[in-house]
Amino acid sequence: MSNEQAHSGIWVPAEIRHGKITPATFELLGEAVRLAAANADKVTAVLWGGGLDPLIGELGRAGADRVIAIEDSRFDVFRDELQAETLAGLTGKYRPAIMLLQAGSLGRALAPRVAALCHTGLTADCTGLAIDPASGALLQTRPAFGGSLLATIRTNGCFPQMATVRPGVMRRIAAAKTVPPEVVRESAPADRWNGLKTVLAGFGREADEPSFDGAGAIVSGGRGLNGEGFALLRRFAELSGAAVGASRAAVDANRIGYPHQVGQTGRTVRPGLYVAFGISGQIQHLAGMQNCEVLVAVNTDPEAPLMKLADLAVVGDAGDILRQMINQFQTDGEGK
C-alpha cells in the first residue's frame, strides 16, 4: 500500500467560542464536503471541550460524516501545546489525507504546531482549494507578493496535507445530511506543560472588535474619511444595524482599530451588502470583500477602482453623504 493510499479523509478541527461552534468551522466543513466529493472521501470533524453532545448533531448537519469527540474540560480554554499533541496523536492513529483549519488567531497558533509534530507542510491563509484530478493531491491557492499574484501550492509525499483558510472565504453549505454522524470517543494525553505554563482564563471579543461573522451588512471607511467621518460611520452603523469595517489606510492613520480592517492583511468578509465610504479599492482591500453580494461605493473620484466595480457608485463627499443618511434614518425613526 502506498503512502497516499494509507491516508484518506478530510479533517476539520472544530473551534468553539462561548459554547458555540464558530461560523468559520461550518465554512470549512462546507468546503471539505465539496473537496471530498472529488475522491468519494469522508469528512471528519474533531470536537473538544466539555458538554459536547449538543454540538455533535450540528457538525453532522453541516457535512461531517464522523465526529471525533474529546470530552475534556481542559479544552474549554485554548491550550496550544496540549491541543497540538492531541491532534497529532489522532492524526497518527487515523491517518487523514487532508486537514483544514481556520486562519483565525487560534488556528494560526495551532496549525504550525501540528504540522511540525506530523512532519508535514502547511499552507497558510488559503483563498482557494481544489483536488488535482490526476494525483488526488490538495491544491492550495493563496495570495503572494502583497496580493499581486496567486500561488498554487501542493504538499508532495507528506501527510496530512494541511492548510489554514481565512474566515469568510468559503461558503457554508445548506444542511447536508439528515443521518447522524458516526461518533468516535477519544481522550487527550496528560498535560506535560502544566507545571511550566498555567492558563488563567480564556479570552473573548474585545470591546471594540466588530462581529463580522454572519453580518448581513458592513459599512467601511477609508482614507477619504477623517476622524469625524469615522464617528459618523459608527453612528450610521448603529442606526442601520451594520458592522463597521475599514481599509488598511484608515487603520494605519489611527482612525480606527485593527480589528476592523478588511483586506489582505485584515479580515475576509462575505456580507449581503458592503458599503465603502472613501475607499479607493486597491487589490489588497478587494481581496477581503470581493465576495460580497451587493457593493455600494461612495467616493469623490468616479475613476476609483472600487467605483468601477460597484453595483451602485455614488459620487460625492463620504462625510456629507453619511450625514444625509443619518438624518434620513433619524427622520424616519421619528415618523414611526
Secondary structure as UniProt FT lines:
FT   HELIX           3..6
FT   STRAND          10..13
FT   STRAND          16..17
FT   TURN            18..19
FT   STRAND          20..21
FT   HELIX           23..39
FT   STRAND          43..49
FT   HELIX           53..61
FT   TURN            62..63
FT   STRAND          66..71
FT   HELIX           73..76
FT   HELIX           80..94
FT   STRAND          98..102
FT   HELIX           105..118
FT   STRAND          122..126
FT   STRAND          128..131
FT   TURN            133..135
FT   STRAND          138..144
FT   TURN            145..148
FT   STRAND          149..153
FT   STRAND          161..165
FT   TURN            167..168
FT   STRAND          182..185
FT   TURN            192..196
FT   TURN            207..208
FT   TURN            213..214
FT   STRAND          217..221
FT   TURN            223..224
FT   HELIX           227..240
FT   STRAND          243..246
FT   HELIX           248..252
FT   TURN            253..254
FT   HELIX           258..260
FT   STRAND          261..262
FT   TURN            264..265
FT   STRAND          273..277
FT   HELIX           283..289
FT   TURN            290..291
FT   STRAND          294..299
FT   TURN            302..303
FT   HELIX           305..309
FT   STRAND          312..315
FT   HELIX           318..334
//
